[in-house]
């Protein structure tokens, strides 16, 4: 990622990459729910954290 002057800015690039990562515990929840849903021909593609309002997509 580059800053407004056009120079590379690895700090902000890494911060944006980290913010967009899905936490491991959320991935584990998706995996478990999809195992159960898959038995019935369904798939879980999105979850929302009630406390924070953040939406996680698979």
C-alpha distance matrix in Angstrom:
0.0 3.8 6.8 10.0 11.4 9.0 8.3 5.8 5.6 6.4 8.8 7.3 5.2 8.7 10.5 9.5 10.3 13.5 14.5 14.6 16.7 20.4 22.5 25.0 28.0 27.0 26.6 30.1 31.5 30.2 31.7 35.0 35.3 34.6 37.3 39.8 38.6 38.7 42.4 43.0 40.8 38.0 34.3 32.3 29.0 28.1 29.0 28.8 29.2 32.2 31.6 27.9 27.8 24.6 24.7 23.8 23.8 24.5
3.8 0.0 3.8 6.7 7.7 5.3 5.2 4.3 5.2 7.9 10.0 8.6 8.0 11.6 12.9 12.2 13.8 16.6 17.4 17.8 20.2 23.9 25.9 28.5 31.4 30.3 30.2 33.6 35.0 33.7 35.4 38.6 38.8 38.1 40.9 43.4 42.1 42.3 46.0 46.5 44.2 41.4 37.8 35.7 32.3 31.2 32.1 31.6 32.0 34.7 33.9 30.2 30.1 27.1 27.5 26.9 27.0 28.0
6.8 3.8 0.0 3.8 5.5 5.3 5.6 6.4 5.8 9.4 10.3 8.5 9.5 12.9 13.3 13.0 15.3 17.7 17.9 19.0 21.6 25.2 27.0 29.9 32.6 31.5 31.8 35.2 36.3 35.3 37.2 40.3 40.4 40.0 42.8 45.1 43.9 44.3 48.0 48.3 46.2 43.2 39.6 37.3 33.9 32.4 33.0 32.1 32.2 34.6 33.5 29.7 29.8 27.2 28.0 27.9 28.4 29.8
10.0 6.7 3.8 0.0 3.8 5.4 7.6 9.6 9.6 13.2 13.8 11.8 12.9 16.4 16.4 15.7 18.4 20.8 20.5 21.4 24.4 27.9 29.9 32.9 35.4 34.1 34.5 38.0 38.9 37.7 39.9 42.9 42.7 42.3 45.3 47.4 46.0 46.5 50.2 50.3 48.2 45.1 41.5 39.2 35.7 34.2 34.8 33.7 33.9 36.1 35.1 31.3 31.1 28.7 29.6 29.9 30.3 32.0
11.4 7.7 5.5 3.8 0.0 3.8 5.8 9.0 10.0 13.8 15.0 13.8 14.8 18.2 18.7 18.4 20.7 23.2 23.4 24.3 27.0 30.6 32.5 35.4 38.0 37.0 37.2 40.6 41.7 40.6 42.5 45.7 45.7 45.2 48.1 50.3 49.0 49.3 53.1 53.3 51.1 48.2 44.5 42.3 38.8 37.5 38.1 37.2 37.3 39.6 38.5 34.7 34.7 32.2 33.1 33.1 33.5 34.9
9.0 5.3 5.3 5.4 3.8 0.0 3.8 6.7 8.8 12.2 14.3 13.2 13.3 16.7 17.9 17.3 19.1 21.9 22.5 23.0 25.5 29.1 31.2 33.8 36.7 35.6 35.4 38.9 40.2 38.9 40.6 43.9 44.0 43.2 46.0 48.5 47.1 47.2 50.9 51.3 49.0 46.2 42.6 40.6 37.1 36.0 37.0 36.4 36.7 39.3 38.4 34.6 34.5 31.7 32.2 31.9 31.9 33.0
8.3 5.2 5.6 7.6 5.8 3.8 0.0 3.8 6.3 9.6 11.8 11.8 11.9 14.8 16.4 16.6 18.0 20.5 21.6 22.5 24.6 28.3 30.0 32.4 35.5 34.7 34.5 37.8 39.4 38.3 39.8 43.1 43.5 42.9 45.5 48.0 47.0 47.0 50.7 51.4 49.1 46.4 42.7 40.6 37.3 36.3 37.0 36.5 36.6 39.2 38.2 34.5 34.7 31.8 32.4 31.8 32.0 32.9
5.8 4.3 6.4 9.6 9.0 6.7 3.8 0.0 3.8 6.2 9.1 9.4 8.9 11.5 13.7 14.0 14.9 17.4 18.9 19.7 21.4 25.2 26.8 29.0 32.2 31.6 31.2 34.5 36.2 35.2 36.5 39.8 40.4 39.7 42.2 44.9 43.9 43.9 47.6 48.4 46.2 43.5 39.8 37.8 34.6 33.7 34.4 34.1 34.1 37.0 36.0 32.4 32.7 29.6 30.1 29.2 29.3 29.9
5.6 5.2 5.8 9.6 10.0 8.8 6.3 3.8 0.0 3.8 5.6 5.9 6.4 8.8 10.4 11.2 12.6 14.6 16.0 17.3 19.1 22.8 24.1 26.6 29.5 29.1 29.0 32.2 33.8 33.1 34.6 37.7 38.3 38.0 40.5 43.0 42.2 42.4 46.0 46.9 44.9 42.1 38.3 36.0 32.9 31.7 32.0 31.5 31.2 34.0 32.8 29.2 29.7 26.7 27.6 26.9 27.4 28.3
6.4 7.9 9.4 13.2 13.8 12.2 9.6 6.2 3.8 0.0 3.8 5.6 4.9 5.9 8.5 9.9 10.3 12.0 14.1 15.4 16.6 20.3 21.4 23.5 26.7 26.4 26.2 29.3 31.1 30.5 31.8 34.9 35.8 35.4 37.7 40.4 39.8 40.0 43.5 44.5 42.7 40.0 36.2 33.9 31.0 29.9 30.2 29.9 29.6 32.6 31.4 27.9 28.7 25.5 26.2 25.1 25.6 26.2
8.8 10.0 10.3 13.8 15.0 14.3 11.8 9.1 5.6 3.8 0.0 3.8 5.4 5.3 6.2 8.7 9.9 10.6 12.3 14.5 15.7 19.3 19.9 22.4 25.1 25.1 25.4 28.3 30.0 29.7 31.2 34.1 34.9 35.0 37.3 39.7 39.3 39.8 43.2 44.2 42.7 39.8 36.0 33.4 30.6 29.1 29.0 28.3 27.6 30.4 28.8 25.4 26.5 23.5 24.8 23.9 25.0 25.9
7.3 8.6 8.5 11.8 13.8 13.2 11.8 9.4 5.9 5.6 3.8 0.0 3.8 5.4 4.9 6.2 8.5 9.8 10.5 12.5 14.5 18.0 19.2 22.1 24.7 24.1 24.5 27.7 29.0 28.5 30.4 33.2 33.6 33.7 36.3 38.5 37.8 38.4 42.0 42.7 41.0 37.9 34.2 31.6 28.6 26.9 26.9 26.0 25.5 28.2 26.9 23.3 24.0 21.1 22.3 21.8 22.9 24.2
5.2 8.0 9.5 12.9 14.8 13.3 11.9 8.9 6.4 4.9 5.4 3.8 0.0 3.8 5.5 5.3 6.3 8.7 10.1 11.0 12.8 16.5 18.1 20.7 23.6 22.9 22.8 26.1 27.6 26.7 28.3 31.4 31.9 31.6 34.2 36.6 35.8 36.1 39.7 40.5 38.6 35.8 32.0 29.6 26.6 25.4 25.8 25.4 25.4 28.4 27.5 23.9 24.3 21.0 21.6 20.6 21.1 21.9
8.7 11.6 12.9 16.4 18.2 16.7 14.8 11.5 8.8 5.9 5.3 5.4 3.8 0.0 3.8 5.4 5.0 6.1 8.6 10.0 10.8 14.5 15.5 17.8 20.8 20.5 20.5 23.5 25.3 24.8 26.2 29.2 30.0 29.9 32.2 34.7 34.3 34.6 38.1 39.1 37.5 34.7 30.9 28.5 25.7 24.5 24.6 24.4 23.9 27.1 26.0 22.7 23.5 20.1 20.8 19.5 20.3 20.9
10.5 12.9 13.3 16.4 18.7 17.9 16.4 13.7 10.4 8.5 6.2 4.9 5.5 3.8 0.0 3.8 5.4 5.1 6.1 8.7 10.2 13.5 14.4 17.3 19.8 19.3 20.0 23.0 24.3 24.0 25.9 28.6 29.2 29.4 32.0 34.1 33.6 34.4 37.8 38.6 37.2 34.2 30.4 27.6 24.9 23.2 22.9 22.1 21.4 24.3 22.9 19.5 20.5 17.4 18.6 17.9 19.3 20.5
9.5 12.2 13.0 15.7 18.4 17.3 16.6 14.0 11.2 9.9 8.7 6.2 5.3 5.4 3.8 0.0 3.8 5.5 5.1 6.3 8.9 12.3 14.1 17.2 19.7 18.5 19.0 22.4 23.4 22.6 24.7 27.6 27.7 27.7 30.5 32.6 31.8 32.5 36.0 36.6 34.9 31.8 28.1 25.4 22.4 20.8 20.9 20.3 20.2 23.1 22.3 18.7 19.0 15.7 16.4 15.7 16.7 18.1
10.3 13.8 15.3 18.4 20.7 19.1 18.0 14.9 12.6 10.3 9.9 8.5 6.3 5.0 5.4 3.8 0.0 3.8 5.5 5.4 6.5 10.3 12.2 14.8 17.7 16.7 16.6 19.9 21.4 20.5 22.1 25.2 25.7 25.4 28.0 30.4 29.7 30.1 33.6 34.5 32.8 29.9 26.1 23.7 20.8 19.7 20.1 20.1 20.2 23.5 23.0 19.7 19.9 16.3 16.4 14.9 15.4 16.0
13.5 16.6 17.7 20.8 23.2 21.9 20.5 17.4 14.6 12.0 10.6 9.8 8.7 6.1 5.1 5.5 3.8 0.0 3.8 5.5 5.3 8.7 9.5 12.3 15.0 14.5 14.9 17.9 19.4 19.1 20.8 23.6 24.3 24.5 26.9 29.2 28.9 29.6 32.9 33.9 32.6 29.6 25.9 23.2 20.7 19.3 18.9 18.7 18.2 21.5 20.6 17.5 18.4 14.9 15.6 14.0 15.3 16.0
14.5 17.4 17.9 20.5 23.4 22.5 21.6 18.9 16.0 14.1 12.3 10.5 10.1 8.6 6.1 5.1 5.5 3.8 0.0 3.8 5.6 8.2 9.6 13.0 15.0 13.9 14.9 18.1 18.8 18.5 20.8 23.3 23.5 24.0 26.7 28.6 28.0 29.1 32.4 33.0 31.8 28.6 24.9 21.9 19.3 17.3 16.7 16.0 15.5 18.5 17.7 14.3 15.0 11.6 12.6 11.8 13.6 15.2
14.6 17.8 19.0 21.4 24.3 23.0 22.5 19.7 17.3 15.4 14.5 12.5 11.0 10.0 8.7 6.3 5.4 5.5 3.8 0.0 3.8 6.5 9.3 12.5 14.6 12.8 13.2 16.8 17.4 16.4 18.7 21.5 21.5 21.5 24.4 26.4 25.4 26.3 29.8 30.3 28.8 25.6 21.9 19.1 16.2 14.6 14.8 14.8 15.1 18.5 18.4 15.2 15.0 11.2 11.1 9.6 10.6 12.0
16.7 20.2 21.6 24.4 27.0 25.5 24.6 21.4 19.1 16.6 15.7 14.5 12.8 10.8 10.2 8.9 6.5 5.3 5.6 3.8 0.0 3.8 6.2 8.9 11.6 10.2 10.2 13.6 14.8 14.1 15.9 18.8 19.3 19.3 21.9 24.1 23.6 24.3 27.7 28.6 27.3 24.3 20.5 17.9 15.5 14.3 14.4 14.9 15.0 18.6 18.6 15.9 16.1 12.3 11.9 9.5 10.4 10.8
20.4 23.9 25.2 27.9 30.6 29.1 28.3 25.2 22.8 20.3 19.3 18.0 16.5 14.5 13.5 12.3 10.3 8.7 8.2 6.5 3.8 0.0 3.8 6.5 8.4 6.6 6.8 10.3 11.1 10.5 12.6 15.3 15.7 16.0 18.6 20.6 20.2 21.2 24.4 25.4 24.3 21.3 17.6 14.8 12.9 11.6 11.2 12.2 12.3 16.1 16.4 14.3 14.3 10.8 10.0 7.0 8.3 8.5
22.5 25.9 27.0 29.9 32.5 31.2 30.0 26.8 24.1 21.4 19.9 19.2 18.1 15.5 14.4 14.1 12.2 9.5 9.6 9.3 6.2 3.8 0.0 3.8 5.6 5.4 6.5 8.9 10.2 10.9 12.6 14.6 15.7 16.7 18.7 20.7 21.0 22.1 25.0 26.3 25.7 22.8 19.3 16.4 15.2 13.8 12.6 13.2 12.3 15.9 15.7 14.0 15.0 11.9 12.0 9.3 11.3 11.4
25.0 28.5 29.9 32.9 35.4 33.8 32.4 29.0 26.6 23.5 22.4 22.1 20.7 17.8 17.3 17.2 14.8 12.3 13.0 12.5 8.9 6.5 3.8 0.0 3.8 5.4 5.0 6.2 8.7 9.8 10.5 12.4 14.3 15.2 16.6 18.8 19.7 20.5 23.2 24.9 24.6 22.1 18.8 16.2 15.8 15.1 14.0 15.3 14.5 18.0 18.0 17.0 18.0 15.1 14.7 11.7 13.0 12.1
28.0 31.4 32.6 35.4 38.0 36.7 35.5 32.2 29.5 26.7 25.1 24.7 23.6 20.8 19.8 19.7 17.7 15.0 15.0 14.6 11.6 8.4 5.6 3.8 0.0 3.8 5.4 5.0 6.3 8.7 9.8 10.6 12.3 14.1 15.5 17.0 18.2 19.6 21.9 23.5 23.7 21.1 18.1 15.3 15.5 14.4 12.5 13.6 12.4 15.6 15.7 15.4 16.5 14.3 14.1 11.5 13.4 12.9
27.0 30.3 31.5 34.1 37.0 35.6 34.7 31.6 29.1 26.4 25.1 24.1 22.9 20.5 19.3 18.5 16.7 14.5 13.9 12.8 10.2 6.6 5.4 5.4 3.8 0.0 3.8 5.3 5.0 6.2 8.6 9.9 10.5 12.1 14.2 15.7 16.0 17.7 20.3 21.4 21.3 18.4 15.2 12.1 11.9 10.6 8.9 10.4 9.9 13.4 14.2 13.6 14.0 11.5 10.7 7.9 9.8 9.6
26.6 30.2 31.8 34.5 37.2 35.4 34.5 31.2 29.0 26.2 25.4 24.5 22.8 20.5 20.0 19.0 16.6 14.9 14.9 13.2 10.2 6.8 6.5 5.0 5.4 3.8 0.0 3.8 5.4 5.1 6.1 8.7 9.9 10.4 12.3 14.6 15.0 15.8 18.7 20.2 19.7 17.1 13.8 11.4 11.2 11.1 10.7 13.0 13.3 16.8 17.9 17.2 17.1 14.3 12.8 9.3 9.8 8.1
30.1 33.6 35.2 38.0 40.6 38.9 37.8 34.5 32.2 29.3 28.3 27.7 26.1 23.5 23.0 22.4 19.9 17.9 18.1 16.8 13.6 10.3 8.9 6.2 5.0 5.3 3.8 0.0 3.8 5.4 5.1 6.2 8.6 9.8 10.7 12.8 14.1 15.1 17.4 19.3 19.4 17.2 14.4 12.3 13.2 13.4 12.4 14.7 14.6 17.7 18.8 18.7 19.0 16.8 15.5 12.3 13.0 11.2
31.5 35.0 36.3 38.9 41.7 40.2 39.4 36.2 33.8 31.1 30.0 29.0 27.6 25.3 24.3 23.4 21.4 19.4 18.8 17.4 14.8 11.1 10.2 8.7 6.3 5.0 5.4 3.8 0.0 3.8 5.4 5.2 6.1 8.4 9.9 11.0 12.0 13.8 16.0 17.4 17.8 15.2 12.6 10.1 11.5 11.1 9.6 12.0 12.0 14.8 16.3 16.8 16.7 15.0 13.6 11.0 11.9 10.8
30.2 33.7 35.3 37.7 40.6 38.9 38.3 35.2 33.1 30.5 29.7 28.5 26.7 24.8 24.0 22.6 20.5 19.1 18.5 16.4 14.1 10.5 10.9 9.8 8.7 6.2 5.1 5.4 3.8 0.0 3.8 5.6 5.2 5.9 8.5 10.1 10.1 11.5 14.3 15.4 15.2 12.5 9.4 6.9 8.1 8.6 8.4 11.6 12.8 15.8 17.8 17.7 17.0 14.9 12.6 9.5 9.3 7.6
31.7 35.4 37.2 39.9 42.5 40.6 39.8 36.5 34.6 31.8 31.2 30.4 28.3 26.2 25.9 24.7 22.1 20.8 20.8 18.7 15.9 12.6 12.6 10.5 9.8 8.6 6.1 5.1 5.4 3.8 0.0 3.8 5.6 5.2 6.2 8.9 9.8 10.2 12.8 14.7 14.6 12.7 10.1 8.9 10.5 12.0 12.1 15.4 16.4 19.4 21.2 21.2 20.7 18.5 16.3 13.0 12.3 9.8
35.0 38.6 40.3 42.9 45.7 43.9 43.1 39.8 37.7 34.9 34.1 33.2 31.4 29.2 28.6 27.6 25.2 23.6 23.3 21.5 18.8 15.3 14.6 12.4 10.6 9.9 8.7 6.2 5.2 5.6 3.8 0.0 3.8 5.5 5.2 6.7 8.7 9.9 11.5 13.6 14.4 12.7 11.0 9.9 12.4 13.5 12.9 15.9 16.5 19.0 20.9 21.6 21.3 19.6 17.7 14.9 14.8 12.8
35.3 38.8 40.4 42.7 45.7 44.0 43.5 40.4 38.3 35.8 34.9 33.6 31.9 30.0 29.2 27.7 25.7 24.3 23.5 21.5 19.3 15.7 15.7 14.3 12.3 10.5 9.9 8.6 6.1 5.2 5.6 3.8 0.0 3.8 5.4 5.3 6.0 8.4 10.3 11.3 12.2 9.9 8.3 6.9 10.0 11.0 10.5 13.8 15.0 17.1 19.6 20.4 19.5 18.2 15.9 13.6 13.3 11.8
34.6 38.1 40.0 42.3 45.2 43.2 42.9 39.7 38.0 35.4 35.0 33.7 31.6 29.9 29.4 27.7 25.4 24.5 24.0 21.5 19.3 16.0 16.7 15.2 14.1 12.1 10.4 9.8 8.4 5.9 5.2 5.5 3.8 0.0 3.8 5.4 4.8 5.6 8.5 9.8 9.6 7.6 5.6 5.7 8.7 10.9 11.8 15.4 17.3 19.7 22.3 22.6 21.4 19.7 16.9 14.2 12.8 10.5
37.3 40.9 42.8 45.3 48.1 46.0 45.5 42.2 40.5 37.7 37.3 36.3 34.2 32.2 32.0 30.5 28.0 26.9 26.7 24.4 21.9 18.6 18.7 16.6 15.5 14.2 12.3 10.7 9.9 8.5 6.2 5.2 5.4 3.8 0.0 3.8 5.6 5.2 6.7 9.4 10.0 9.3 8.6 9.4 12.5 14.7 15.3 18.8 20.2 22.5 25.0 25.6 24.6 22.9 20.4 17.6 16.4 13.8
39.8 43.4 45.1 47.4 50.3 48.5 48.0 44.9 43.0 40.4 39.7 38.5 36.6 34.7 34.1 32.6 30.4 29.2 28.6 26.4 24.1 20.6 20.7 18.8 17.0 15.7 14.6 12.8 11.0 10.1 8.9 6.7 5.3 5.4 3.8 0.0 3.8 5.4 5.5 7.3 9.2 8.6 8.9 9.7 13.3 15.1 15.2 18.5 19.9 21.7 24.4 25.5 24.4 23.3 20.8 18.6 17.7 15.8
38.6 42.1 43.9 46.0 49.0 47.1 47.0 43.9 42.2 39.8 39.3 37.8 35.8 34.3 33.6 31.8 29.7 28.9 28.0 25.4 23.6 20.2 21.0 19.7 18.2 16.0 15.0 14.1 12.0 10.1 9.8 8.7 6.0 4.8 5.6 3.8 0.0 3.8 5.4 5.4 6.4 4.9 5.7 7.1 10.8 12.9 13.8 17.2 19.3 21.0 24.1 24.8 23.2 22.1 19.2 17.2 15.9 14.2
38.7 42.3 44.3 46.5 49.3 47.2 47.0 43.9 42.4 40.0 39.8 38.4 36.1 34.6 34.4 32.5 30.1 29.6 29.1 26.3 24.3 21.2 22.1 20.5 19.6 17.7 15.8 15.1 13.8 11.5 10.2 9.9 8.4 5.6 5.2 5.4 3.8 0.0 3.8 5.2 4.8 5.1 6.1 8.8 11.9 14.8 16.3 19.9 22.1 24.2 27.1 27.6 26.0 24.5 21.4 18.9 17.0 14.6
42.4 46.0 48.0 50.2 53.1 50.9 50.7 47.6 46.0 43.5 43.2 42.0 39.7 38.1 37.8 36.0 33.6 32.9 32.4 29.8 27.7 24.4 25.0 23.2 21.9 20.3 18.7 17.4 16.0 14.3 12.8 11.5 10.3 8.5 6.7 5.5 5.4 3.8 0.0 3.8 5.7 7.4 9.5 12.0 15.4 18.0 19.1 22.6 24.5 26.3 29.2 30.1 28.6 27.4 24.5 22.2 20.6 18.3
43.0 46.5 48.3 50.3 53.3 51.3 51.4 48.4 46.9 44.5 44.2 42.7 40.5 39.1 38.6 36.6 34.5 33.9 33.0 30.3 28.6 25.4 26.3 24.9 23.5 21.4 20.2 19.3 17.4 15.4 14.7 13.6 11.3 9.8 9.4 7.3 5.4 5.2 3.8 0.0 3.8 5.6 8.8 11.5 14.8 17.3 18.5 21.9 24.2 25.5 28.8 29.7 27.8 27.0 23.9 22.1 20.4 18.6
40.8 44.2 46.2 48.2 51.1 49.0 49.1 46.2 44.9 42.7 42.7 41.0 38.6 37.5 37.2 34.9 32.8 32.6 31.8 28.8 27.3 24.3 25.7 24.6 23.7 21.3 19.7 19.4 17.8 15.2 14.6 14.4 12.2 9.6 10.0 9.2 6.4 4.8 5.7 3.8 0.0 3.8 7.0 10.5 13.1 16.2 18.1 21.6 24.3 26.0 29.3 29.8 27.6 26.4 23.1 21.1 18.8 16.9
38.0 41.4 43.2 45.1 48.2 46.2 46.4 43.5 42.1 40.0 39.8 37.9 35.8 34.7 34.2 31.8 29.9 29.6 28.6 25.6 24.3 21.3 22.8 22.1 21.1 18.4 17.1 17.2 15.2 12.5 12.7 12.7 9.9 7.6 9.3 8.6 4.9 5.1 7.4 5.6 3.8 0.0 3.8 6.9 9.7 12.5 14.4 17.9 20.7 22.4 25.8 26.1 23.9 22.7 19.4 17.6 15.4 13.8
34.3 37.8 39.6 41.5 44.5 42.6 42.7 39.8 38.3 36.2 36.0 34.2 32.0 30.9 30.4 28.1 26.1 25.9 24.9 21.9 20.5 17.6 19.3 18.8 18.1 15.2 13.8 14.4 12.6 9.4 10.1 11.0 8.3 5.6 8.6 8.9 5.7 6.1 9.5 8.8 7.0 3.8 0.0 3.8 6.2 9.4 11.6 15.3 18.1 20.3 23.5 23.4 21.3 19.7 16.3 14.1 11.8 10.1
32.3 35.7 37.3 39.2 42.3 40.6 40.6 37.8 36.0 33.9 33.4 31.6 29.6 28.5 27.6 25.4 23.7 23.2 21.9 19.1 17.9 14.8 16.4 16.2 15.3 12.1 11.4 12.3 10.1 6.9 8.9 9.9 6.9 5.7 9.4 9.7 7.1 8.8 12.0 11.5 10.5 6.9 3.8 0.0 3.8 6.0 7.9 11.6 14.3 16.6 19.7 19.6 17.6 16.0 12.7 10.7 9.0 8.0
29.0 32.3 33.9 35.7 38.8 37.1 37.3 34.6 32.9 31.0 30.6 28.6 26.6 25.7 24.9 22.4 20.8 20.7 19.3 16.2 15.5 12.9 15.2 15.8 15.5 11.9 11.2 13.2 11.5 8.1 10.5 12.4 10.0 8.7 12.5 13.3 10.8 11.9 15.4 14.8 13.1 9.7 6.2 3.8 0.0 3.8 7.1 10.6 13.8 16.4 19.3 18.5 16.2 14.2 10.5 8.4 5.8 5.2
28.1 31.2 32.4 34.2 37.5 36.0 36.3 33.7 31.7 29.9 29.1 26.9 25.4 24.5 23.2 20.8 19.7 19.3 17.3 14.6 14.3 11.6 13.8 15.1 14.4 10.6 11.1 13.4 11.1 8.6 12.0 13.5 11.0 10.9 14.7 15.1 12.9 14.8 18.0 17.3 16.2 12.5 9.4 6.0 3.8 0.0 3.8 6.9 10.3 12.8 15.7 14.8 12.4 10.6 7.0 5.6 4.5 6.3
29.0 32.1 33.0 34.8 38.1 37.0 37.0 34.4 32.0 30.2 29.0 26.9 25.8 24.6 22.9 20.9 20.1 18.9 16.7 14.8 14.4 11.2 12.6 14.0 12.5 8.9 10.7 12.4 9.6 8.4 12.1 12.9 10.5 11.8 15.3 15.2 13.8 16.3 19.1 18.5 18.1 14.4 11.6 7.9 7.1 3.8 0.0 3.8 6.7 9.3 12.2 11.8 9.8 8.5 5.7 5.2 6.6 8.6
28.8 31.6 32.1 33.7 37.2 36.4 36.5 34.1 31.5 29.9 28.3 26.0 25.4 24.4 22.1 20.3 20.1 18.7 16.0 14.8 14.9 12.2 13.2 15.3 13.6 10.4 13.0 14.7 12.0 11.6 15.4 15.9 13.8 15.4 18.8 18.5 17.2 19.9 22.6 21.9 21.6 17.9 15.3 11.6 10.6 6.9 3.8 0.0 3.8 6.0 8.9 8.4 6.1 5.7 4.3 6.1 8.8 11.6
29.2 32.0 32.2 33.9 37.3 36.7 36.6 34.1 31.2 29.6 27.6 25.5 25.4 23.9 21.4 20.2 20.2 18.2 15.5 15.1 15.0 12.3 12.3 14.5 12.4 9.9 13.3 14.6 12.0 12.8 16.4 16.5 15.0 17.3 20.2 19.9 19.3 22.1 24.5 24.2 24.3 20.7 18.1 14.3 13.8 10.3 6.7 3.8 0.0 3.8 5.6 5.6 5.1 5.4 6.4 8.0 11.4 14.0
32.2 34.7 34.6 36.1 39.6 39.3 39.2 37.0 34.0 32.6 30.4 28.2 28.4 27.1 24.3 23.1 23.5 21.5 18.5 18.5 18.6 16.1 15.9 18.0 15.6 13.4 16.8 17.7 14.8 15.8 19.4 19.0 17.1 19.7 22.5 21.7 21.0 24.2 26.3 25.5 26.0 22.4 20.3 16.6 16.4 12.8 9.3 6.0 3.8 0.0 3.8 5.8 5.3 7.7 9.2 11.5 14.6 17.4
31.6 33.9 33.5 35.1 38.5 38.4 38.2 36.0 32.8 31.4 28.8 26.9 27.5 26.0 22.9 22.3 23.0 20.6 17.7 18.4 18.6 16.4 15.7 18.0 15.7 14.2 17.9 18.8 16.3 17.8 21.2 20.9 19.6 22.3 25.0 24.4 24.1 27.1 29.2 28.8 29.3 25.8 23.5 19.7 19.3 15.7 12.2 8.9 5.6 3.8 0.0 3.8 5.9 8.3 10.9 13.1 16.7 19.4
27.9 30.2 29.7 31.3 34.7 34.6 34.5 32.4 29.2 27.9 25.4 23.3 23.9 22.7 19.5 18.7 19.7 17.5 14.3 15.2 15.9 14.3 14.0 17.0 15.4 13.6 17.2 18.7 16.8 17.7 21.2 21.6 20.4 22.6 25.6 25.5 24.8 27.6 30.1 29.7 29.8 26.1 23.4 19.6 18.5 14.8 11.8 8.4 5.6 5.8 3.8 0.0 3.8 5.4 8.8 11.3 14.9 17.9
27.8 30.1 29.8 31.1 34.7 34.5 34.7 32.7 29.7 28.7 26.5 24.0 24.3 23.5 20.5 19.0 19.9 18.4 15.0 15.0 16.1 14.3 15.0 18.0 16.5 14.0 17.1 19.0 16.7 17.0 20.7 21.3 19.5 21.4 24.6 24.4 23.2 26.0 28.6 27.8 27.6 23.9 21.3 17.6 16.2 12.4 9.8 6.1 5.1 5.3 5.9 3.8 0.0 3.8 6.4 9.7 12.9 16.3
24.6 27.1 27.2 28.7 32.2 31.7 31.8 29.6 26.7 25.5 23.5 21.1 21.0 20.1 17.4 15.7 16.3 14.9 11.6 11.2 12.3 10.8 11.9 15.1 14.3 11.5 14.3 16.8 15.0 14.9 18.5 19.6 18.2 19.7 22.9 23.3 22.1 24.5 27.4 27.0 26.4 22.7 19.7 16.0 14.2 10.6 8.5 5.7 5.4 7.7 8.3 5.4 3.8 0.0 3.8 6.6 10.0 13.3
24.7 27.5 28.0 29.6 33.1 32.2 32.4 30.1 27.6 26.2 24.8 22.3 21.6 20.8 18.6 16.4 16.4 15.6 12.6 11.1 11.9 10.0 12.0 14.7 14.1 10.7 12.8 15.5 13.6 12.6 16.3 17.7 15.9 16.9 20.4 20.8 19.2 21.4 24.5 23.9 23.1 19.4 16.3 12.7 10.5 7.0 5.7 4.3 6.4 9.2 10.9 8.8 6.4 3.8 0.0 3.8 6.6 10.1
23.8 26.9 27.9 29.9 33.1 31.9 31.8 29.2 26.9 25.1 23.9 21.8 20.6 19.5 17.9 15.7 14.9 14.0 11.8 9.6 9.5 7.0 9.3 11.7 11.5 7.9 9.3 12.3 11.0 9.5 13.0 14.9 13.6 14.2 17.6 18.6 17.2 18.9 22.2 22.1 21.1 17.6 14.1 10.7 8.4 5.6 5.2 6.1 8.0 11.5 13.1 11.3 9.7 6.6 3.8 0.0 3.8 6.7
23.8 27.0 28.4 30.3 33.5 31.9 32.0 29.3 27.4 25.6 25.0 22.9 21.1 20.3 19.3 16.7 15.4 15.3 13.6 10.6 10.4 8.3 11.3 13.0 13.4 9.8 9.8 13.0 11.9 9.3 12.3 14.8 13.3 12.8 16.4 17.7 15.9 17.0 20.6 20.4 18.8 15.4 11.8 9.0 5.8 4.5 6.6 8.8 11.4 14.6 16.7 14.9 12.9 10.0 6.6 3.8 0.0 3.8
24.5 28.0 29.8 32.0 34.9 33.0 32.9 29.9 28.3 26.2 25.9 24.2 21.9 20.9 20.5 18.1 16.0 16.0 15.2 12.0 10.8 8.5 11.4 12.1 12.9 9.6 8.1 11.2 10.8 7.6 9.8 12.8 11.8 10.5 13.8 15.8 14.2 14.6 18.3 18.6 16.9 13.8 10.1 8.0 5.2 6.3 8.6 11.6 14.0 17.4 19.4 17.9 16.3 13.3 10.1 6.7 3.8 0.0
